[in-house]
Amino acid sequence: MAQGSNFVDYVKVCCRSGHGGSGSAHLHRDKTTMKGGPDGGDGGRGGHIILKGNTQLWTLLHLKYRKHIIASSGESGSSATSTGASGKDEILEVPVGTVAKDAETGEVLFEITEDGETQILTPGGKGGLGNWHFKSSTQQTPRFAQPGLPGQERWIILELKVLADVGLVGFPNAGKSTLLSVVSAAKPEIANYPFTTLVPNLGIVSYRDGKSFVMADIPGIIEGASKGKGLGYRFLRHIERNSVLLFMVPADTERTIKQEYDILLNELSVYNPELRDKPKLLAITKADMLDDELEREMEKEVPEGLPYIFISSVAGKNILQLKDMIWKAINM
């Protein structure tokens, strides 16, 4: 389930909704009526451009090469007060967790949060009124009707926040990709250099009794990420939608465990203070190199009240116990 280059979490598209159809200025005529009253129908509305949530989608890849999204225009009204057909809506299916923004102002328009949820991105133009609307005692046969209103054209940014049960937070080389490859079917690229994980890798983690949960390995944080340094906001937004944060600190860190944890937490807090309130767990990785005495010493460095566990993905140490800990936190 590694996504590699197939994972796209950002697209910019030009959306043009349909023009409204013109109202009709028709006057009623039939075999017995030479000069009847106005009976021109209304124009149909232009097609909307709509976003629709789909839980089967994980990426915006299918929209990457669709730079222009154009909905069709409404048809004109006709005689016998017949309303013109509405333009066909363009429905773009997107993963749950997609945020729509105005590309010029950066304003967030809405977020798709549920399967099947629909939101109008650019509304179609309203159809014009037919001449029968304008009949009055002083104007029995109006020979005019309204034109339809134009559609809207705007550039839209779509950004995806990955929806996962647990997000892995740590500096590069903290062992996040290795853990994900051990506990799930994901096959993330693993190498010993910063920014190995340039896009979030998602993995389905099997648990007891056929249960499972989704784990997201988010690109490694470096100090200053919240100010846009490194990959910055491009990956920090993925953390917002995870229900539990698993902080990962390697046993061979040059800092103390508390120092490293505090730096990571600060990066998240600067970006979005609400992240401080999410359930947090700590995994001290690469623990196969520790003996019992060293573990006891390192336990003293763990922040008070933070659930923690020593693990080794390579040696399989405490992996099931870690799953238990995560499952409990997800279902609290």
C-alpha positions, 0 to 999 in steps of 0.5 A: 500500500505504499503510495510513492509518486501516486500519492497526491495531496495538493492540486490546483484547478480552474473551475468554471460553472455553467451560464444560466439559460436565457428566458424566452420572450415568446408570445402565445400562438395557435390555430385560434389565437393570432396575438396571444399573451406572453408564454416564454419560459425561464432559462435553466440554471447553469451546471454547478461544480460539486465536490463529493466525499468518497471513502474509497479514495486516498489521493487527489491523483485523479485530479492532478492532470485535470487543470480545467473543470467546466460545467455545461450551461443551462438551456433557454426557456421556450414557449408554453412557459417551459423552463429550459433544462439545467446544465449538467453538474460536474461532480468531482469525487475526492477523499474524505479530508479534502479541504477546498481553498480560494487560490487567490485569497487562501480562504478556506471554503469548506472541508469534506468530512464524510462519505457521500457529503456534497458541497458546491464549489462554484455555483452555476449561473441562474436562468433568466426569467421568461416574459410571462413574469413581466406581464402586468395591467399596463404591459399586456404583452412584454416582448422581452425576457431576462438573459441568464446570469454568467457562471463563475470562474475561479482557481481552487486549491484542493488539499488533502489531510490524511485521515488515520487513527494514529499518526507517527510523529518524530524526527527523520530516522526515528524509525517510523517507516520501519515500524510501519513496514513491520506492523502493516502491509505498507512498504515505505522506502527506508533509508538512513537520511533525512526526509526519506518519507516525502509523502505520508505512507498509510498502513492498515495495522491488523489487531486482535480478533480481526480488528484493524486501524490505520497508521500514517507515517508522516514526513519527519519533522525538523525544527522550524517546520511550523515556519515553513522550513523544510517540508513545513505545512505540506505535511503538518496538516496531515497530523490534524486529522489523526485521532492519536499521535504516537511520538517516536524518539530513538534510544540513541538520541543525542538529546534527552527523551524529554528534550526531543519530545518537547521540540516535536510537541512545540512544532505541532503546537505552533502550527495548531495549538489544538494538537496539544489536546490530542491523545499522545503516546511515546515509543522509544525506538531502537530499544534492542540496544538497551539493557534493563539498567539503561531502560530504567535510567531512560524512564526517568527522562520520560515526561510525567503522565505520558504513556510510553513503551520501549520498542524495537521494530527490527527485533520485534520487541514489544510490538504487540504491546504497542498495538494494545496501547494504541488500540486503547488510546483510539477507543478511549 
